[in-house]
Amino acid sequence: MVKAIRVHEVGGPEVLKWEDVEIGEPKEGEIRVKNKAVGLNFIDVYFRKGSAKAPVMPFTPGMEAVGVVAAVGSGVTGTKVGDLVAYAGFPMGSYTEEQILPADKVVPVPSTVDPLVAASVMLKGMTAQYLVRRCFKVEPGHTILVHAAAGGVGSLLCQWANALGATVIGTVSTKEKAAQAKEDGCHHVVIYKDEDFVARVNEITSGKGVEVVYDAVGKDTFQGSLACLKFRGYLVSYGQSSGMPDPLPLPALGVKSLFLTRPSLMQYTATREELLESAGDVFANIASGVLRVRVNHTYPLSKSAQAHSDLENRKTTGSVVLIPDSAQQPAVRALSVSAAAAAATMVKAIRVHELGGPEVFLTLLCMEAVGEVIAVGPGLSGRKVGDIVAYAGNPMGSYAEEQILPAEKVVPVPSSLGPVVAASVMLKGMTAQFLVRRCFKVKPGHTVLVHAAAGGVGSLLCQWANALGATVIGTVSTKEKAAQAKDDGCHHVIVYKEEDFVSRVSEITSGKGVEVVYDSVGKDTFQGSLACLKTCGYMVNFGQSSGIPDPVPLPALGVKSLFLTRPSLMHYTATREELLEAAGEVFAGVASGFLRVRVNHTYPLSQAAQAHADLEGRKTTGSVVLIPDYIKQ
């Protein structure tokens, strides 16, 4: 029997009860650890209050601790009695004097790292590690925004991002916390109670915005965080201390082609190798001095209720550590290993017993054209009368025999491409290009799902992804379109009217899911697309032929640490250089033969109404081109 904190019902700090608990002996693959220090984190508060659901009731909270191995079950290798080890994450239950853990969930604590520091930094440190190194890779030159910059994770994020060469903006609630954030590497600190952080970030970045926002606050900062992002920026919502944000309409991402994710440490340390790499990275940066850990507050484990109250009322800064009442504070290393090995089977722990219209691609028709330059404005260089040029996007107005265009919006058409092919592929081709080359970079070994695989963009996506070495799964509505999708490089084609695409994708991938879904259908496929993704997969919603999906609640992404984006070609070809690069890759792909363009339907420009009707009625496949009536067909 040991002492532990138990929760029998959800609620305030008072539901944390100090009780005797029986833990038994370790089974095969398990170890028993006598805890020396227990980290306190906001996730513990969420479970106690019921905003996160505990697996059982009653339960022992806590997801981070350091201790000495007291007993080892059969089959365990690499870990022995007397080893100092740390763990973070699941199984929950570290608010206890001793606990049983799977041996593959603990990591060795280096002798260079104090156990008290290790206990305080495991969960927060590995969270910071995957946020800046994997979820969004911070690089020199980036500008980032960190909310709660003086908090446990926030402090480490600021230090780590600074060390990686980023400009760091942090938000805090008080001048005292602002001083700490500055010391932790924030170049700019915003006291959000004194000034509007959105306006301040806009001022600091000269209106450009930041590449990424790391937001642990949630409801109170969510909309402002979106406003702070630059085009194609990432909102990484990894906590919600102020409450869960409202479900997000997809157009809120589409305004700037933003990415949204609700990541979880558990999914970024799912394998033993990932766990060891993450913890090793954290410990190495502490040992080298890159990361400074502040253990500003310690409480006896039996006083967990007071620690929770102080944390929720923002009376703490840095890390908070709970010390088992039977342990010496803070001389953890002085513990006798032989005493630990002979410890009784009762320990003290905190326990919780209760909770306190169709994708018509009109843009293909009115925002895309190829023609001959017949006049140039004054001061123009690089274009001349007689050049064959193409354009796609704004300004709208290509349903015309002639039109006036900004010179920087057109690109030269290679002589190897016919005008009809070039006109049919500009918008669709550049869309496919940014989707597979920039929005989510398809690589050899990836498995991708493409909805509407026989459509204009879908066809090119399948061909391009196949050429990049991916396994391509496509969905179509008919057997005829299935044949085309196969011809375009789909390894697996699903006729969605005849079989459930979610079940079929699960079967094809042996339950693993796909790295990315390219979805232009929208409402009808959205939930199924999320279900098809593997952990940390990307949902790229670039159209909504069946309607706009319902607003997305963050937990729908958090289940698998998914990324969601609603991208726009305009945001990926904003500069002249980006436009030329995108068009150049498309034209090169067509010229080399790895992209085949099907111009299956041409109509006189005067018959645009019929072309629209056929397109909306799904009577077309491949590309549709309108030919000005003065040109003989």
Secondary structure, 3 states (H helix, E strand, C coil): CEEEEEEEECCCHHHCEEEEEECCCCCCCEEEEEEEEEEECHHHHHHHHCCCCCCCCCECCCCEEEEEEEEECCCCCCCCCCCEEEEECCCCCCCECEEEEEHHHCEECCCCCCHHHHHHHHHHHHHHHHHHHHHCCCCCCCEEEECCCCCHHHHHHHHHHHHCCCEEEEEECCHHHHHHHHHCCCCEEEECCCCCHHHHHHHHCCCCCEEEEEECCCCCCHHHHHHHEEEEEEEEECCCCCCCCCCECCHHHHCCCCEEECCCHHHHCCCHHHHHHHHHHHHHHHHHCCCCCCEEEEEEHHHHHHHHHHHHCCCCCCEEEEECCCCCCCCHHHCCHHHHHCCCCEEEEEEEEECCCCCCCHHHHHCEEEEECCCCCCCCCCCCCCCEEEEECCCCCCCCCCCCCCHHHCEECCCCCCHHHHHHHHHHHHHHHHHHHHHCCCCCCCEEEECCCCCHHHHHHHHHHHHCCCEEEEEECCHHHHHHHHHCCCCEEEECCCCCHHHHHHHHCCCCCEEEEEECCCCCCHHHHHHHEEEEEEEEECCCCCCCCCCECHHHHHCCCCEEECCCHHHHCCCHHHHHHHHHHHHHHHHHCCCCCCEEEEEEHHHHHHHHHHHHCCCCCCEEEEECCCCCC
